Amino acid sequence: MQLLSFSIFRNPGFRFGIPSLLSFLMVISLKEGRETLLVYQNLLLILPYILFALIIILSQPFNQGRTSLVALLMIIAYYIVQNYLQAPLTNNTTKLIYYLLATLLPLNLLLVHKLPDKRLWSLFGGYFCLFIAIQIIWSTILIQYIEKSDLSSLWNSGLLTQLHFSPLPILFIFWGVVVAGTSTFMILFRNYGSDQAVFIGVLFSSLTFIFFQYGLVSCSAFTLAALLHMFNLIICSHEQAFIDQLTNIPGRRALETELKNLGKTYTLAMLDIDHFKKFNDLYGHKTGDNVLTLVAQLIAKVGGGAQIFRYGGEEFTILFKGKKSEQCEECLDKLRIAIAEYNLVLRNYAERPDNDKQGSMTRKNNVIHRYIHVTVSIGIADSEPTSNPDIVLKAADDALYRAKESGRNRLSH
């Protein structure tokens, strides 16, 4: 698998679709697959503990704090299910624990979306563990206080339950759907790896509570959730290593890996934003970062089957596999012109309101915008007469230098 094919795993549709598909397949196989699951029952019972513990450990060096929080919540919830929810739900205490867990677990998972992405082995992680402990103590006291009460009228009238479908009341099912929908929204519009981790936790824990009447549902659902979490952790670690965090395109390490797997025919182009240091000094580094991000978005539209990389600073590398330089000139020159003609709206961050709502109103009231333009210089070289990528990259860099020397905003060989 090529390095850049990993980008499909970061697609919001993939991050939402694969867990949803697997959860659907799990639900429809709960009845038919029970005999098969019974064969592996002993393994399934301990797998969630092993996998979630491994995720918590691996999340620390990979700097995936929110993912470790989700794994911690899931392993605690699984322990409660296995040790306190194995008695019939006709028992008042069991039913109370069942309802509390079905309420608090999605709520805590939802909270992870808003928490800082800090390691579990930190002061923040200690506070989070204390927060969980307080909830467990509070729930224990609540259960002890009301477990001797006659709650039959509440079970029968206050909480509507469709037993032929699920032992979980409709109100709790609706709560799970709302939380899952919120997590879906976070994936589609923010798309952090931790957003998928939360969605996986909410989805599979909710299905566990909804279809609690089926044997082995908890160990099956939590094992699937743990496997998906592990896969998500791998993808997020790859993203940290190879994707530039500012521009959200592959970085220099990704380029170096890709250059080791090239054929004999290819073209490399080096692109540099003209006078970028002066631009940063004049408008500030935050505006400069916005320009880098925008230029990266424009480069991504270059076409011709190109792969783009942030080489470093204000430099970008464009790779055309299987093409000679003359086949790439037209689309590169169109890119140069498109960037030069693009109207950049200059924002004054020093005077920008701290409140997002006030900032939005200010933008609506200010009809007149100040536009600026940036230009780029491009150097291009192909793999003839040598296919050595280091030599070709150096030739493209030399061509870029000539483009700048000859006046900038140019394409040079």
N, C-alpha and C positions, 0 to 999 in steps of 0.2 A: 504494500500500500504506500503510495507516495505521501510525502509529508503534508502537502496542502489538501489532500482529500479529507484530512481531519476537520476541515472547516465545516463539513456537512453536519458534524456532531454538535457544532455550536449554533446551528440553525434553530430558531425558536420553534419552528414546526416539528423538528426532530425531537427537541427537548420535551415538547408536550406530547407528541404523537406516540413515541415508543412506549413510555410508561402507560399511557392510556390503552394502547393495543394489548400490552401484556396483562394489564389488569382485567380487560375484557375477556381475554382467553382464560385467565385464571377463574373468573366467575363462572363461565359456561362449562368449565371442566371440574367444578367442585364436586358434583354428584358422580359423574362418570369416572373421574380419576381417583376416587377415594381409595380403591383397592390398591392401586399402584403406589399411592402415597404411603399407605400403611406399611409397605415393604421397607420404606426408607424413614419410618417414623422416628426412630432414635436419632438418626442423623439430622433430620429436619428440626427436631426440638432444640438442638444445641447450635445449629448453624447461625441463627440470628445473633446469638451472643458472640460467637467467634468473629463473624464478619463485621458487626458494628463496632466491636472493640478494636479490630484492626483498622477500621476507618478512622476512629478517634485518634489512634496512634499516628497513622500516616498523615492525617490532616494537619498535624502540628508543623513538621518540616516543610510541608507543601503550602503553608500559610492559608489554609482553608478553614478559618475559624467558624464561620456559620455552618459549614457542613459538619464539623465536629459537634456543634450544638445540636443539630438535627439528629445525628447518630446517638448522642447521649440521651436525648428525649425518647428516641425509639427503643433503645435498649432498656430504659427504665419502664416504659410502657409494656414492653414484651415480658419483662419480669413480673409485673403486676398481673398481666393476663394469665401467665402460666402458674402463678402461685396463689392468686386470690379470686380468679374467675373460672375455676374448674368445677365449682359447685353449681347446681341448678339455679336458674335465674328466678325461680319462685322464692328463693331465700332473700329476705329483705336486705341483708348486708351485701350479698353478692350483687344484687340489682343496683344498690346505691353506688358501689364501686364501679360497676359497668357504666352507669349513667355519668358519673363524675369523670371517669377516664375519657368517655366519648365526647365530653364537653371541654375538658381542660387540655387534652393533648392537641387537638386542632388549634386551640387558642394560643398555646405556647409555640407551636410550629409557625403560626401566622406571625407571631411577635418577632421571630428570627429575621424576617424580611427587613425589619426596621433597626436591627441591632448592628453595631459596628463589627467588621470582619476581623476580630481579634482572636488570638489563640486561646484555647481552653486552659492551657497552663499559664495563665496570667491573672492579674488582680481582677480584671473584668470577668474572666472565667470563674473565679471564685465567687464573685457576686451572683453570677447566673446560677451556679450550683446552690448557693444559699437561697435564691429565689425559688428554685425547685423544691428544696427541702422544706421551706415555709409552706408551700402549697400542699405537700404530702402531710405535714403535721396538721395543717388546718383541715384537710379532708378527713384525716383519722379522727380528729376531735368531733367533726360534724357527724361522721358515721356512728361513732360511739354515742353521741347525744340522741340521735333519732332512730337508731336501729331497733329499739324496743317499742317504738310507736307503731300504732296500727295505720299503715299507709295504703291499705287496700283500696280505699276510696280514691286516693290520688292516682294509683296505678290504673284503676278501672275507668275513671272519668276525666281526670285532669290531663292525662297523657294518652293520646290516641295511638294505638298500636295495631298494625295489620300483621297478625301473627303468621298468616299464610305466606307473607313475603319476608318479614324480618321481625325479630324481637325488639329492635330499636324503635322507639316512638318516632312518629313522623316529624315532630319538632326537631329532634336530634339529627335525623337524616337531612332535614333542610339545612341545619347548621353546618353539617359536613359539606354539603353541596356549595354553600356560600363561601366557606373557607377555601375549598378546592377551586372555585371560580376566581377568587381573589389571587390565589397563587398562579393560576393560569394567566391572569392579567399581568402579573409581574414578569412572567416568562416572556410574554409577547411584546411587552413595552420596555422592559429593562434588560432582561436576558442575561443575568449573571448566572454562573454555575450554581451558586448557592440557592438561587430561585428555583432551579430544577430540583435541588435536594429537598427543599421545603415541599414542593409539589408532590414529589414521590412519597414523602412521609405522610402528608395529608391524605393522598389518594389511597394508599394501601392500608393505612390504619383505619380510615373511614370504611373501607370495604370489609375489613375485619369485624368492625362493630355491626355493620349492616347485616352481614351474612354469618353472624355469630353462631347460628344454629347448626352450621356444617362443621363436621369434625376436621381437625387439622387446618382450619382456615387461618388461624393466627400464625402458626409456624410457616405455612406456605406463603402467606402474604408478606410477612416480615422478612422471610428469606429472599423473596423476589425484590423487595424494597432494598435490602442490603446489597444485593448483587448490582442493582441499578445505581445505588449510591457509589459503589466501588468503581463502576465504569465511569460515572460522572466525575469522580475524583481524578481518575486517570486523564480524562479530557481536559479538566481544569488545570491540571499540572502541565500538560502539553501546552495549553494556552498561555500559561505564565512564562514558559520557557521560550516559546517561539513567536508569540503574538505581541506586537508593540502595544503597550497599554494606552498610549495617547491617541494614536491614529487608528487602532484596531485593525491593522494589517500586519502580515508577517514581518518580522524584524530581521536583523542581520544574521542571527544564528540560523533562522529558517533558510535564508539565501545560501549560506555556506553549506548547509545540508543538501539543498537542491542542486547546487553546482557540482556536487559529487556524483550526481545521477543523470548527467546530460548525455545526449547522443552526439553525433559528429556535427550536425547542423543546428545552429541556434544563433540568436542575436541578443546582445546585451546593450541596454541604454542606461546611462547615468543622467539623472535629472537633478538640478540644483535650483533652489529659489534664489533669485537675484537680490543682492544687497540685503539679505535677511538679517544680518547683525545690526545694520543701521535701522532696519524696520523695528527690531526688538527694542533697541535703545530709544527710539522715538515713541513707540506706542505701548511698550511694556510687554513682559513675557507672557502674560495671560492672553493678550491679543495675538501674540506670536504663536502660541499653542493652538489657538482657534484657526489661524491661517494654515498651520501644518495639517490640522485635521481636515480642513476643507480641501486643500490641495490633494491630500491622499484620496479623498472621495472622488475628486475629478479625475485623478490618475486611474482609479479603479474602472472608469468608463472608457479607457483608451481603446478597448476592442482588440481584434486581431488575435484573440486567444492568449493575451499577455498575462503574466503573473507579476505582481508588484510587491516590492519590499521596501521597508524603510531602512536605508543603509546606515544612517546616523545623522543626527543634527537635522539640517534642512535638505539632506540628500536622499534621493530615492533611486532604486534600481528597478528596471523593467526588463523582464525576460520573455523572449519569444522563442519557443521551442520549434524546431523544424523549419525555421524561416531565415532567409538571408536579409541583410540590412536594407536592400532596396525594396523588399516587400513590406518593410515596417515603417519606412520614411513617411508615407502619407498620413497614417494614423497618428504618428508621433507629432508631426507638424500641426495636425488638427488639434491635438491635445494642447500644444504650446499656445496656439491662438485662442482656444477656449479658456485657458487659464488667464491669459492676458486680458481678455474681454469680460471676464467675470466681475460683476459689481460686488465688492465686499462691503458690508455694512459695518462701519466702525462704531464700536460701543465704548463708552467711557466707563470703565469699571470703578474708577475712583468715585464717581458721582452716582453710581447705580444703587438704588435702594436695597437694603438688606432683606426686606420683606419681598417674597416672590410675587405676592398679589399687587403690591405697590409698583413693582417693576413692570408687571404686565400692563397695568393701567397707564404707566408712563409711556410704554411703547405704543399703546393705542392712541394716546393723545399727541405724540410727536409724529406728525405726518412727514416732515422733512428729515431725510436721513443723509448722513455724510458717507459717501462712497470712496473707497480706495481701490487700487489695483496692484497686483503683483505680477511679475513675469518670471519665467523660468528659462534656463539654458539647458540644452540636452546634448549629450555626446553619445554617439552610437558606433558600435563595432560588431562584426560577426565572426564566426568561428573559422573563417578562411583567411590565411592558409593554415592556421593552427587551431586545434580544438581544445587547447589547454585553457580552462576557464579563468585561471589567474592572469594569463597573458591577455585574453580577450577583455576581461574586466579592466585591466590596466589601460588597454587601448581605448576603451570607452571613456575612462576617466581622463585620459589625455585629450580626447576629442571634446569632452566637456570643458576642459581648460581652454582649448582653442576657441570654443564658442563664447566663453566669457571674455577672452582677450580681444575678440573681434567685435565686441559691442554688446554682448548679452542678448537675451530674448531671441536666441538662435538655435538651430539644429546643425550640428557639425559632425563630420566623420573623423 
